[in-house]
Amino acid sequence: MSEQITSIDLSNKGLTEIPEELLEHKDSLEILDISNNNFTDLKPIAEFLSQFPKLTNLNIDLESEEDALLILKSIQNLKFLNQQATDEEDEVDNNNNNINDNNNDIINEETDEPLRQSELNENNENYNNNINDKFNENQMEIPEVQNASLQSEINNFNVIVSNIKKFYEKKPDEVNKFSEEFQDFLKNKIDYINQMINTNTAKYLYALNVYQSKLDIYSFLNQKIISMLKELSSLNKFNNSDLILESLEKIEEYRNASEKDINSIVNKMNKGITELNTNRKNDNNELNKQVKQLKSELNKLKKKNKEYEITTRTLETENKNLNEKNKLLKKDNDKLSGNLFRRANRMIKSETNGNKENNEFLPDSKNNIFDLKSLFENPHEKVILSQSNSRILAKNYLIDIINDIYKNKIISDKKNIQNQIPKYTMEQYLFNYLKSKYGLKKLIVEWSIKILNGIKLYSKENAEICLFGLLLRNELDENYSIQILNKIKETVKKLIKELVNNFQKYENIINGNTYMDETLWKTIANILYKDDIKFIEQLIQKIEDFIESKIENVELLMQMGKKILFNDFLNLVIMFNLNIRKNYLENLVEMFREVDDGRYGIITGEGFVEIIQRANLYNQDNIESKVQRLLELVDENEFNNIRFTDVVDAFDKEYVEDENGKKIKILDKIALAK
């Protein structure tokens, strides 16, 4: 079997025509150098070379553009002519590169000259005559031995090297350092291969070492990527992740190809190379394990980076909103804060003159400091600033204060019942709470302003603060609303625990370390409102709108999916329920306010009867006894001091007939009235 030659160097031979013997290699020849000869007519040269279908790289002296076109038309598969790519798409910018992609030769940094193809000694004629006889016959039948070449990997090296340089594109020093290291490493491998050729090493050993050199080069590049990842991990940040992942995948692909070639050689040769094969497999298995671990770590970093981007965008948006809100705090100060100070002065005088027992503020519309008619007419009205420039309370601190007020009001209500005095409205108790904590008028007013400012500032975004504002404005009833707030918290936590069925994952979700995925939060929404499809659809839409508002980048939203943190989900569910309850009581609130002219949250027995008349609850039969029953229910101690919460509780317990004669709760009848 004749030997397949892939590369021939006939430069500087003084040739006037190409030797006919070259046709013996027309089916295998890929690289030909016939430069610096004495050809006078290129036309017969071009016709002769057109018979070489695999010829892709040609060096030849050209005198004009017409000569170049003649060569290109004659040799259809030619990719490189005189070290220049014939197709512009194959050209690679080689600025500061040590690997020249245009001619597939390796650059020597010291001379800036290409290492000639002949230096790689790819021409098998240089060592064909001195092969060990006992391996010769078998080796001639192994294609992997005949095709062993570093030249075939040049483009693959270039792709990975180019990606690494792109990663360091903003660090020229790192690019130069890497280029020097890679060039030295590559040249050492080439010198080692050339040394084997010069010592007439057996072909199969030469081929094995060529493929092993490929693996070593890919290992070098792989280790470089590992060091890059360690640098990024320390910063907890990652850029160009797709580029690095692509490089890892290509290294694995090219390494597997080389490993396949080595296996083919080893399996066809005698047992004398078994030990070499075993060692190589162990090394490559370890490398394979490292690559898999790297890919796993890389995917984790990518996921963490995406979550980091979402958190950053969310914080930027919240910070922007807070800055805008803070600007509003500097306006419209004197008018509203002046009213509050004047009411405080009147209240203090009233208390001093009235000699109230225990110095507590008792329900009395005439001395009510917290007449919120002007302060809460519009729940989203601009915030007031006190004349002493009181600062805005932090959101979580305000929530803690509100919860403490709820806790102490329960104690206060029990105490009032024991002392045979009316319970306070939430508005009245707020003043008593501040008075018991601070005592001085100035501090009471100052803290009341801080709390009211906080309510105005955070009501749109926080359900618990929004609820407290609604209670102060007598738009919701205390008992049901506070109970439903706590009930929702408990129910949602319980559902998450049952659905995830993993305590650690449950803890991570509750503590905000892990997002709730779309399946989880939609399942909970369906369970909470399983009897009302309309409510389910409305809640899901609100949650999806919230997620989209937090993630402005559409591509990032698609990658992350519709995930939400537990506290955000819980807040949206509570806010949704508050709006349902608020709409349900809307008609009753309007009736109550029509009777409560001063908006103090307290009406008399006569006012309560007027609400019954406005609601048209009864016909004329036994109306007096029915009204009297309701009066006893709403004001059993006959204080003639009825809160909005008392009215809601009474109407929730008593039934009347609807238009069809069916018994329904009074509260339902008022809510359904047009």
C-alpha positions in Angstrom: 0.0 0.0 0.0 1.5 3.4 -1.0 1.9 6.0 1.7 -0.6 8.9 1.8 1.2 12.2 1.8 -0.7 15.2 3.0 2.0 17.9 2.8 5.0 18.6 0.5 7.5 21.4 0.5 9.1 22.1 -2.9 10.1 25.7 -2.3 13.5 27.1 -3.4 14.1 24.1 -5.8 14.7 26.1 -9.0 11.8 24.3 -10.7 10.4 25.5 -14.0 7.5 23.0 -14.0 5.9 20.7 -11.4 7.2 17.1 -11.4 4.7 14.6 -12.8 5.5 12.3 -9.8 3.4 14.6 -7.6 0.3 13.1 -9.2 0.9 10.0 -7.1 -0.3 12.0 -4.1 -3.2 13.9 -5.8 -5.9 12.1 -3.7 -4.2 12.9 -0.3 -2.2 16.1 -0.7 -3.6 19.0 1.3 -0.6 21.4 1.7 1.9 22.4 -1.0 4.7 25.0 -1.0 6.2 25.7 -4.5 7.3 29.3 -3.8 10.6 30.8 -4.9 10.9 28.7 -8.1 11.4 29.7 -11.8 7.9 29.2 -13.2 7.3 31.4 -16.3 3.7 30.5 -17.1 1.1 29.9 -14.3 -1.6 28.5 -16.6 -0.2 25.0 -17.0 0.6 25.0 -13.2 -3.0 25.9 -12.4 -4.3 23.2 -14.7 -2.0 20.6 -13.2 -3.0 21.5 -9.6 -6.7 21.4 -10.5 -6.3 17.6 -10.4 -5.7 17.7 -6.6 -9.2 17.7 -4.9 -8.0 17.9 -1.3 -5.5 20.7 -1.9 -6.5 23.5 0.6 -3.2 25.4 1.3 -0.9 26.6 -1.4 2.2 28.8 -1.4 3.3 30.1 -4.9 4.8 33.2 -6.4 2.2 35.6 -7.9 2.9 38.7 -9.9 -0.6 40.1 -10.3 -4.2 39.9 -9.2 -5.0 38.0 -12.5 -2.5 35.3 -11.4 -4.4 34.9 -8.1 -7.8 34.7 -9.8 -6.4 32.0 -12.1 -5.2 29.9 -9.2 -8.5 30.4 -7.2 -10.7 29.4 -10.2 -8.6 26.3 -11.0 -8.3 24.9 -7.4 -11.9 24.9 -6.1 -11.3 23.8 -2.5 -8.4 26.1 -1.9 -8.8 27.8 1.5 -5.4 29.5 2.0 -3.2 31.1 -0.7 0.2 32.5 0.3 -0.8 32.4 3.9 -4.1 34.4 3.3 -7.6 33.1 3.7 -9.4 32.8 0.4 -12.8 33.4 2.1 -13.2 36.6 4.1 -15.5 34.8 6.6 -12.6 32.6 7.6 -10.4 35.6 8.6 -9.8 36.1 12.2 -8.5 39.4 13.7 -4.9 38.5 14.9 -4.2 41.7 16.9 -1.8 40.7 19.6 -2.6 37.0 18.9 0.1 34.3 18.9 -2.0 32.1 16.6 -2.5 33.2 13.0 -5.9 31.9 11.8 -5.4 33.2 8.3 -2.8 30.6 7.3 -3.2 28.0 10.1 0.5 28.4 11.0 1.7 29.1 14.5 3.3 32.5 15.2 6.8 32.7 16.8 6.6 35.8 19.1 10.3 36.4 19.1 10.6 36.8 15.3 7.0 37.5 14.5 7.4 35.0 11.6 5.2 32.0 11.0 6.7 28.6 12.0 6.7 26.9 8.6 4.7 23.8 8.0 7.9 22.0 7.3 9.0 22.6 11.0 6.1 20.5 12.1 7.5 17.7 9.8 4.0 16.7 8.7 5.5 15.1 5.5 5.7 11.5 6.4 8.7 10.9 4.0 11.0 12.3 6.7 10.6 9.3 8.8 8.9 6.6 6.7 12.1 4.4 6.1 13.1 3.8 9.7 10.0 2.2 11.4 10.3 -0.9 13.5 9.6 -3.8 11.2 7.5 -5.7 13.7 4.9 -2.9 13.9 5.1 -1.7 10.3 2.4 -3.9 8.7 -0.2 -3.2 11.4 0.6 0.6 11.5 0.1 1.0 7.8 -3.6 -0.2 8.3 -4.4 2.3 11.0 -5.8 5.6 9.7 -5.3 7.3 13.0 -1.6 6.7 12.8 -1.3 8.0 9.3 -3.4 11.1 10.0 -1.8 12.1 13.3 -1.2 15.8 13.1 -1.2 18.9 15.3 -1.9 21.0 12.2 -5.5 19.7 12.1 -6.2 21.1 15.6 -4.9 24.7 14.9 -8.4 26.1 14.2 -9.8 24.4 17.3 -7.0 25.9 19.5 -7.7 29.3 18.0 -11.5 29.2 18.8 -10.8 28.5 22.5 -7.9 30.9 22.7 -10.0 33.6 21.1 -12.8 33.1 23.7 -10.4 33.4 26.6 -9.0 36.6 25.1 -12.5 38.0 24.8 -13.0 37.3 28.4 -9.9 39.4 29.2 -10.7 42.0 26.5 -10.7 44.8 29.1 -7.4 43.6 30.6 -4.6 43.9 27.9 -1.9 42.8 30.4 -3.8 39.6 31.1 -4.2 39.0 27.3 -0.4 39.4 26.7 0.4 37.2 29.7 -1.9 34.5 28.6 -0.5 34.7 25.0 3.1 34.3 26.2 2.2 31.3 28.4 0.2 29.6 25.6 2.9 30.3 23.0 5.7 28.8 25.1 3.6 25.8 26.0 2.6 25.1 22.4 6.2 25.6 21.1 7.5 23.1 23.7 5.0 20.5 22.4 6.0 21.1 18.8 9.7 20.8 19.7 9.0 17.5 21.5 7.1 16.1 18.5 9.9 17.2 16.1 12.5 15.5 18.4 10.6 12.2 18.1 10.7 12.4 14.3 14.4 13.2 14.3 15.1 10.0 16.4 13.0 7.9 14.1 10.4 6.9 16.7 7.9 4.3 15.7 4.9 5.7 14.0 2.3 4.5 16.5 4.3 6.0 19.4 4.7 9.2 17.4 0.9 9.3 16.7 0.1 8.6 20.4 2.2 11.4 21.5 0.7 13.8 19.0 -2.8 13.0 20.3 -1.5 13.2 23.9 0.0 16.6 23.1 -3.5 17.7 21.9 -4.9 16.5 25.2 -2.2 18.4 27.1 -2.9 21.6 25.2 -6.6 21.3 25.9 -5.8 20.6 29.6 -3.7 23.8 29.7 -6.6 25.8 28.3 -9.0 24.1 30.7 -6.9 24.9 33.7 -6.8 28.6 32.5 -10.6 28.6 32.5 -10.6 27.1 36.0 -8.4 29.9 37.3 -10.8 32.4 35.6 -13.8 30.8 37.4 -12.1 30.9 40.8 -11.4 34.6 40.3 -15.0 35.2 39.4 -16.3 33.1 42.3 -14.4 35.3 44.8 -16.3 38.3 43.4 -19.7 36.5 43.5 -20.3 37.9 40.0 -20.1 36.4 36.6 -20.0 37.9 33.1 -19.5 36.3 29.6 -20.8 33.0 31.1 -22.1 31.7 27.8 -18.6 32.3 26.3 -16.9 30.3 29.0 -19.5 27.5 28.9 -19.0 27.3 25.1 -15.2 27.0 25.6 -15.7 24.2 28.2 -18.0 22.3 25.9 -15.6 22.7 22.9 -12.7 21.5 25.1 -14.7 18.4 26.0 -15.7 17.8 22.4 -12.1 18.1 21.0 -10.6 16.1 23.9 -13.1 13.3 23.3 -12.2 13.2 19.6 -8.5 12.9 20.5 -9.2 10.3 23.1 -11.2 8.3 20.5 -8.3 8.4 18.1 -5.9 7.2 20.9 -8.2 4.4 21.8 -8.4 3.3 18.2 -4.6 3.1 18.0 -4.2 1.4 21.3 -6.9 -1.2 20.6 -5.2 -2.2 17.3 -1.6 -2.4 18.6 0.0 -5.1 20.8 -0.1 -5.3 24.5 3.2 -3.5 24.9 1.3 -0.2 25.3 -1.3 -1.4 27.9 0.3 0.5 30.8 0.5 3.7 28.8 -3.2 3.3 27.9 -4.2 2.7 31.5 -2.4 5.8 32.8 -3.9 7.9 30.0 -7.4 6.8 30.8 -7.0 7.6 34.4 -5.7 11.0 33.6 -8.5 11.7 31.2 -11.2 10.4 33.5 -10.0 12.8 36.2 -10.1 15.6 33.6 -13.6 14.5 32.6 -14.6 14.6 36.2 -13.2 18.1 36.6 -15.0 19.3 33.5 -18.3 18.0 34.8 -17.7 19.6 38.1 -16.8 22.9 36.4 -20.0 22.8 34.3 -22.1 22.2 37.4 -20.4 25.0 39.3 -20.8 27.3 36.2 -24.5 26.6 36.0 -24.9 27.4 39.7 -23.0 30.6 39.2 -25.2 31.5 36.2 -28.3 30.9 38.3 -27.0 32.9 41.2 -26.0 35.7 38.8 -29.5 35.9 37.4 -31.0 36.1 40.9 -28.4 38.8 41.8 -29.5 40.8 38.7 -33.2 40.5 39.7 -32.4 41.6 43.3 -30.3 44.5 42.1 -33.0 45.7 39.7 -35.6 45.4 42.4 -33.5 47.4 44.9 -32.8 50.1 42.3 -36.5 50.5 41.6 -37.4 50.6 45.3 -34.6 53.2 45.9 -35.9 55.3 43.0 -39.4 55.2 44.4 -38.3 56.1 47.9 -36.3 59.1 46.6 -39.4 60.3 44.8 -41.5 59.9 47.9 -39.0 61.7 50.0 -39.2 64.7 47.8 -42.9 64.9 48.5 -42.2 65.1 52.2 -40.8 68.6 51.8 -44.0 70.0 50.5 -47.4 71.1 52.0 -46.1 71.0 55.5 -47.4 74.0 57.4 -51.1 73.7 56.7 -51.6 70.0 57.8 -49.1 70.0 60.6 -50.5 73.3 61.9 -54.0 71.8 62.2 -52.6 68.9 64.1 -50.8 71.1 66.7 -54.0 73.2 67.2 -56.0 70.0 67.8 -53.4 68.8 70.3 -53.5 72.1 72.2 -57.3 72.0 72.4 -57.2 68.4 73.6 -54.6 69.1 76.4 -56.7 72.1 77.6 -59.9 69.9 77.6 -58.2 67.2 79.6 -56.8 69.7 82.1 -60.2 71.3 82.6 -62.1 68.0 82.6 -60.1 66.2 85.4 -60.5 62.9 83.6 -59.9 59.8 85.8 -56.5 58.1 85.3 -55.7 61.0 82.9 -56.8 58.8 80.0 -58.5 60.0 76.8 -62.1 58.9 76.8 -64.3 58.7 73.7 -65.6 62.2 73.2 -66.0 63.7 69.7 -65.5 67.2 71.1 -61.9 66.7 72.2 -60.7 64.2 69.6 -57.1 65.1 68.6 -57.1 62.6 65.8 -59.9 64.0 63.7 -58.5 62.4 60.5 -61.0 64.1 58.2 -58.4 66.3 56.8 -55.4 64.0 57.3 -57.0 60.9 55.8 -59.7 62.2 53.4 -57.4 60.9 50.7 -55.4 57.9 51.9 -52.6 58.6 49.4 -52.5 62.4 50.1 -49.0 63.8 50.5 -47.2 63.2 53.8 -47.1 65.8 56.5 -44.0 67.0 58.2 -43.9 68.3 61.7 -42.4 71.7 62.6 -39.6 69.8 64.3 -38.6 68.0 61.2 -39.6 64.5 62.4 -38.0 61.8 60.3 -40.0 59.0 58.5 -40.1 55.7 60.4 -38.6 52.7 58.7 -41.2 50.4 57.3 -40.4 47.4 59.5 -40.2 49.6 62.6 -43.6 51.0 61.9 -45.0 47.5 61.5 -43.6 46.6 64.9 -45.3 49.7 66.4 -48.6 48.7 64.8 -48.5 45.2 66.2 -47.7 46.6 69.6 -50.7 48.9 69.4 -52.9 45.9 68.5 -51.6 43.9 71.4 -52.1 46.7 73.9 -55.5 47.6 72.6 -56.8 44.1 73.4 -55.8 44.7 77.0 -57.3 48.2 77.0 -60.6 47.0 75.6 -60.8 44.4 78.5 -60.0 47.1 81.0 -62.7 49.4 79.6 -65.3 46.6 79.9 -64.3 46.0 83.5 -64.5 49.8 84.3 -67.9 50.1 82.5 -66.6 52.6 80.0 -66.9 52.5 76.1 -64.1 50.8 74.1 -61.9 53.2 72.1 -61.9 53.5 68.4 -58.5 52.7 66.9 -58.1 56.5 66.3 -58.7 57.3 69.9 -56.5 54.5 71.2 -53.5 55.6 69.1 -53.4 58.9 71.1 -53.7 57.0 74.5 -51.0 54.6 73.4 -48.6 57.5 72.5 -49.6 59.3 75.7 -48.8 56.3 77.9 -45.4 55.9 76.2 -44.2 59.5 75.9 -46.4 61.7 78.2 -45.2 65.1 76.9 -47.5 66.9 74.4 -44.6 67.6 72.1 -43.5 64.0 71.9 -47.1 62.8 71.5 -47.7 65.1 68.5 -44.2 64.3 67.1 -44.8 60.6 67.1 -48.3 60.8 65.9 -47.0 62.7 62.8 -44.3 60.1 62.3 -46.9 57.3 62.3 -49.3 59.1 60.0 -46.5 60.0 57.6 -45.4 56.3 57.6 -49.0 55.2 56.9 -49.3 57.6 54.0 -45.9 56.6 52.6 -46.2 52.8 52.8 -49.9 52.0 52.5 -49.7 51.3 48.8 -46.9 48.7 49.1 -47.5 47.1 52.5 -50.7 45.4 53.5 -50.3 45.5 57.3 -49.7 49.3 57.2 -52.6 49.7 54.8 -54.9 47.8 57.2 -53.9 50.1 60.1 -54.7 53.2 58.0 -58.1 51.7 57.0 -58.9 51.1 60.7 -57.9 54.6 61.7 -60.3 55.9 58.9 -63.1 53.6 60.1 -63.3 51.9 56.7 -62.7 48.4 58.1 -63.9 46.7 61.3 -61.2 45.8 63.8 -62.2 42.3 64.9 -62.6 40.6 61.5 -59.8 42.4 59.7 -57.1 41.7 62.3 -58.2 38.1 62.6 -58.1 37.5 58.8 -54.7 39.1 58.6 -53.3 36.5 61.1 -55.3 33.7 59.5 -53.9 34.3 56.1 -50.3 34.2 57.4 -50.9 30.9 59.1 -52.7 29.3 56.2 -50.2 30.3 53.6 -47.3 29.0 55.7 -49.1 25.7 56.3 -49.9 25.2 52.6 -46.3 25.8 51.6 -45.1 23.3 54.2 -47.5 20.7 53.0 -46.8 21.3 49.3 -43.0 21.4 49.3 -42.8 18.4 51.8 -39.2 19.4 52.6 -38.4 21.2 55.8 -35.2 22.8 54.6 -36.8 24.0 51.4 -39.8 25.3 53.5 -37.4 27.2 55.8 -35.5 28.7 52.8 -38.8 29.9 51.2 -40.2 31.4 54.4 -36.9 33.2 55.2 -36.6 34.6 51.7 -33.6 32.5 50.6 -35.4 30.7 47.9 -38.1 31.9 45.4 -41.6 30.4 45.2 -41.9 28.9 41.7 -45.0 29.6 39.6 -46.5 26.1 40.2 -46.3 26.6 44.0 -47.9 30.0 44.3 -50.6 29.3 41.7 -51.6 26.1 43.6 -51.9 28.1 46.8 -54.0 30.8 45.1 -56.4 28.2 43.8 -56.7 26.6 47.3 -57.3 29.9 49.0 -60.2 30.8 46.6 -61.3 27.4 45.3 -65.0 28.5 45.2 -64.5 31.7 43.3 -62.8 31.5 39.9 -63.1 35.2 39.4 -61.1 35.9 42.6 -58.4 33.3 41.6 -57.9 35.0 38.2 -57.7 38.5 39.7 -55.2 37.4 42.3 -53.0 35.6 39.8 -53.1 38.6 37.4 -52.0 40.9 40.3 -49.1 38.6 41.2 -48.0 38.3 37.5 -48.1 42.1 37.1 -46.0 42.5 40.3 -43.4 40.1 39.0 -43.2 41.8 35.6 -42.8 45.2 37.3 -39.9 43.9 39.3 -38.1 42.4 36.3 -38.1 44.9 33.4 -35.8 42.7 31.2 -38.1 40.4 29.2 -35.4 37.9 28.3 -34.4 37.7 32.0 -38.0 37.2 33.0 -38.4 34.3 30.5 -35.2 32.7 31.9 -36.2 33.0 35.5 -39.8 32.2 35.1 -42.6 33.7 37.2 -41.0 33.3 40.6 -41.8 35.4 43.7 -40.4 35.8 47.2 -42.6 34.6 50.1 -43.0 38.0 51.8 -44.0 39.6 48.5 -46.6 36.8 47.8 -48.0 37.0 51.3 -48.3 40.8 51.1 -50.2 40.6 47.8 -52.6 38.0 49.1 -53.4 40.1 52.3 -53.7 43.3 50.2 -56.1 41.4 47.9 -58.3 40.3 50.9 -58.3 43.8 52.3 -59.6 45.2 49.1 -62.3 42.5 49.0 -63.4 43.4 52.6 -63.2 47.1 51.9 -65.5 46.8 48.8 -67.8 44.6 50.8 -68.3 47.3 53.5 -68.3 50.3 51.2 -72.1 50.9 51.4 -72.1 50.7 55.2 -69.1 53.0 55.5 -70.9 55.6 53.4 -74.0 55.4 55.6 -72.0 55.6 58.8 -70.2 58.7 57.6 -73.4 60.4 56.6 -74.5 60.0 60.2 -71.0 60.7 61.7 -70.7 64.3 60.6 -67.5 64.9 62.4 -65.9 61.8 61.1 -64.9 60.8 64.6 -65.8 57.1 64.2 -68.5 57.3 66.9 -72.3 57.7 66.6 -75.2 57.8 69.1 -78.1 55.4 69.4 -80.2 57.9 67.3 -77.5 57.8 64.6 -77.6 54.0 64.6 -81.4 54.0 64.1 -80.9 56.4 61.2 -78.6 53.9 59.6 -81.3 51.2 59.9 -83.8 53.5 58.3 -81.4 54.4 55.4 -80.7 50.7 54.8 -84.4 50.0 54.7 -83.9 46.8 56.7 -87.5 46.3 58.0 -91.1 46.8 56.9 -93.5 48.5 59.3 -94.5 45.3 61.1 -93.0 45.2 64.7 -90.2 47.6 63.5 -89.8 49.1 67.0 -89.1 45.8 68.7 -86.6 44.8 65.9 -84.8 48.1 66.1 -84.7 47.9 69.9 -83.1 44.4 69.6 -80.4 45.7 67.4 -79.8 48.7 69.8 -79.3 46.2 72.6 -77.0 44.2 70.5 -74.8 47.1 69.4 -74.8 49.0 72.7 -75.6 46.5 75.4 -74.2 48.8 78.2 -76.2 51.8 76.9 -73.2 54.0 76.7 -74.8 55.8 73.7 -71.3 55.6 72.2 -71.3 53.3 69.1 -68.2 52.6 67.0 -68.1 51.5 63.4 -66.7 48.1 64.4 -69.7 47.7 66.8 -72.1 48.3 63.9 -70.4 45.8 61.6 -70.4 43.1 64.4 -74.1 43.6 65.1 -75.1 43.5 61.4 -73.0 40.4 60.9 -74.9 38.5 63.6 -78.5 39.5 62.7 -80.6 38.3 59.7 -83.4 40.0 57.7 -85.4 38.9 54.6 -84.3 39.8 51.1 -86.6 40.7 48.2 -87.4 37.0 47.7 -88.2 36.4 51.3 -84.9 34.5 51.9 -83.1 35.2 55.2 -79.7 36.8 54.8 -77.3 38.7 57.1 -78.0 42.4 57.4 -74.3 43.0 56.4 -74.9 41.1 53.2 -78.1 42.9 52.4 -76.4 46.3 52.8 -73.4 45.2 50.7 -75.6 44.0 47.9 -77.7 47.2 47.8 -77.3 49.3 44.7 
